[in-house]
Every structure is written in structure tokens, then in C-alpha cells.
Amino acid sequence: DRIVSYYENRGFLSAKLSGELDSAGVLTVQLDRGIPWVWADPENMDSSGSDIEVFRRQTKIEPGKLVSPLELERSDMKLASLGYYNRTAPAQIFRDPVRNRIIPVYHMQAAAVSEAYALLTYSSETDEWEGNVNVALYNIRGTARDLTLEGYTADNARRLEGSYKEPWIFGSEWNVFARGYFDEDSSERDAYGEIGISRDIGFDFTLGVFLGIGSNRKTSTFE
């Protein structure tokens, strides 16, 4: 099984291993790899809410690359973990009727994860106004851009923090992130901002480099 699985995950989906034991007790093993198969463009059967090219890029399936069922399984799990989609069924594979291509088909439905609200309250006992704002927009217009903003203000204190992600800058695999906060009360004021780049390494790891500047400090971090 391991031998067959090895070849299946290198494009030979029809790989078969057979053995024959002759009268002298000699076992002859024969491996038939069949023809190699390559990936076609990924497709999605549900309404993902994403631009199709954005969705295909998120799958990390490269058209023309040798097929790997294990790669499809990991891709399916990665998509489900993004927070953009609800997986309605496991990914499937279909054969192209004309060419030796395999079409990976996903079942990812757009998840309702974005929200935005603002509150303004007044207390007659203290004669004070308070305001709150919360914006969390994910996969904006199906582009994989994210924006979060959270703020609070009162007579003696205020705070604002947020972040923004711009995916695949200049067509590369790198994403640009900007994040920071501003905090002020009756005794002090503090502000800090970071900008950095990040990218996925395979399906399981992410590498990021960030530079930050704030009140009397500068930072650099690896994530």
C-alpha cells in the first residue's frame, strides 16, 4: 500500500501492484504505474463569495503539476481553516474526458463572518457620552483583503486599534500587513504601528517579518 500511495501522490493515480508466487516459492512483484495525471484549474461547486481567481490561488493547487490526493486533502483543510468559508462536503476529483488532467472540485460556501456596528450612549447620571465602533471585514468583495477596526471613546479616555491585509502584493506570494493602535487617557498617550510581510510556507506554516515604531520605541519581529 505504501508503494502504491507513493506513486498515487506523484501523479500516477492508476498505479497497481500485483504479485505472483510460483511453484518454487519465488514471489514476483510487478508494478504498473499507468499514465501520469496533472492538475487542471480548481473549481468550486458552492457560492464561495470569492472571485474565482482568488479562490483558485487560495487552494494552492498548481495547474499542470502532478496530481497528489494528499495535496488535495491538505488544500481542502487549509481552505476550511481560513475563516472565509464553510465546507459543505469534502473535495472531490474528476477526470477531464479529453486530456490526462484531474479537476479538483471543492464545496466551499461563503461564511458570514464580517460585521460592523457603532454605538453611542449617554449617561444622565454622569453627564457623559461614550462611543464604540467595531468593524471586522473579511475577504472584502471576494478579494482576500481583510480590515479590522475597533475603537472606544469617552470623556477621559479613547482607544483605536486596527489592522489591514493586502494579499499577494505585486503578484507574489507575499501579503502586506499594517496594524497598530492609539491609546489615550487623562494621564498619558501611547501609539504604536507595525508594517510587515507574510507568506504561507506549504499548507502548515507561515513566515512573517514586521517592523514597528511607537512612543519611544522601535521593534522588529519574526513570526
N, C-alpha and C positions, 0 to 999 in steps of 0.2 A: 504493500500500500504506500509506503514511503517513496518508493521509486516512482510509482505512477503519479503520486501527488507532486513530486519534484518536477516531472515533465509537464503536468497539467498547469502548474503555476509558471511555466515558461513557454506558454503558447500552444502546447500540444494537448488539446482537450480530449482527443480521442485515443490517447495513449493506453495501450493494453499490455499486460504482462501475462504470459502463459508459460506453463511448464509441462514437461513430459518425462515420465520415468520409464526407461526401457527395461528389458528383461535382465540386464546385467546390474541393475540398480543405479544406473547413471541418470542423473537429472539434467535435462536440457531445458534451459530457460531462454525464452525469446521475447524480446521487447519490440512492439510495433508502435512507433511514435505517432504515425499518421501525419497529417499536414499541419503546419503551424497556423494559428489564428491570431489576428491582431484586433485591437480595439477600434470600433467606429465611434462617432460622436455620441456622448451620453444623451439620454432622453429622460424626461420626467412625465409620469402619467397623471400627476395631480397638479393643481394650481399652486405653484411654489411662491408666487408673488415676486419672483426674481426675473430679471432679464435672462433669456436663455443662455447667452454667452457668459454671463456672470455665474449662473448655475453650473454650467459645464466646467468653468475654471475652478469652482469650489469643489468639484468632485475629485480633482487631481488625477483624473483618468486622461492619459495622453493618447489621442487617436494615432494609429499606426504602430503603437507599442505592442509587444507581445502580450497576449491575454494572461491574466492571473486571477483565478477565482478568489484567492486570498486578498489580493489588492482590492477587488470589488467589495468584499466584506468589510475591510478596514475603511474604505471610502464611504460606505453606507453608514457606518458607525460615526465617522467624523462629521458627516453632514447632519446627522441626528443630534450631535452634541453642540452644534454651532449656536443653537437657540433661535435660529430663524425658522426652523421647520418642525413639523410633527410627522414622524414616519408612520404611514398608514399600512405599510407592508414591506417585507424585505425586498431588496433589489433583486432583479432577475436578469438573465441574459437570453438574447435571441440571436439566431444566426441570420446574417444577411443572405437572402436567397440567391444572390448573384456572385458575390465575392467571398473570400475566406475572411470575413470580418464578423466580429461579435458586437452586438449593440447592447450596452449596459443600460438597463431601464430601472429608474428609481420611482419610489412612491413617496414623495415629499410634499406635504401640504403646508402652506404658509401658516405660521404660528402668530397668534395675536399677542405680541409681546411689547409693542410700543404703547406709550401713554404720555399724556401731557395734561397738567392741570395747574391752576393758580388759585390761591385763597387769600382773601383779605378780611381780617377780623378787627373788631373794635371792642374794647372793654370800657364800659361806662364807669366802672369802679376805679380804675387806674387812669382813665382818660388816655389810653394808649392804643395805637394801631400796630398790628402785626401782619406781615405778609409772607407767604410761602409760594414758591414756584418749583415745579418738578417736571422736567422734560426728559423722556427716555425714548429716543427714536432709533430703531434698529433696522438695518437693511433698507435704508431710506430709498423709496421708489425703486426697489429691487436692484440697487447698485452695490450692496455690501458696505455702504457707508453707515457709520454709527455716530450719534450725537447724544450726549447726556448733559443735563444742566440741572443743578439743584441749588436753591437759594432761600435765604431767610433774612428778614429784616424786622427790626423793632426800634424803639426809641434809643436804646443804648447799645445795640449790637446788630451786626449784619454779617452774613457769610454767603459767599457764592463759590461754587466749585463746578467743574465740568470737564468733559473730555470729547475728543473728536478723532475719528479714524478715517483716513483716506486710503483705500485699498489699491494695491498693485501700482505703485507710483511709477510713472514713465513706462508702463507696460511690463515692469519687472515683477518678481515675486515678493518684493518688499512692500510693507504697509507703513504709512506715516501716522504717528500718533501725536496729539497735543493734549496736554492735561494740566490742570492747575487749580488753585483756589485763592480766594481773598477773604481774610477774616479780620474783623474789627470790633472792638468793644470800647468801653469808656476809658480804658487804661492803655491799650496797645493796638497796633495794627500789624498784620502779617500777611504776606503774599508770597506765592511760590508757583512757578510754572516749569513744565518739562516738555521737551520735544524729542522724539526718537523714532527709530525704525524697527520693524519687527517682521519676521517671516516664519512660516512653518517649515520644519525640517521633517520631511516624511509626513506620516499621519499622527505621530505621537509626541513630537517635541516642537517647541517654539523658541526662537532666538531673538532677543531684543537688546538694543543699545539706546540709552536715554541720557540726555544732558539736561540739567535743571539749574535754575537760578531763582533766588528768592531773597528775602530780607537777610542781608549779611551772610549769605552762603551760596556756594556753587557745588553742584553734585554731578557725578557720572555713575551710572549703574548699568549692570548687565543682568538680563532676566532670561 
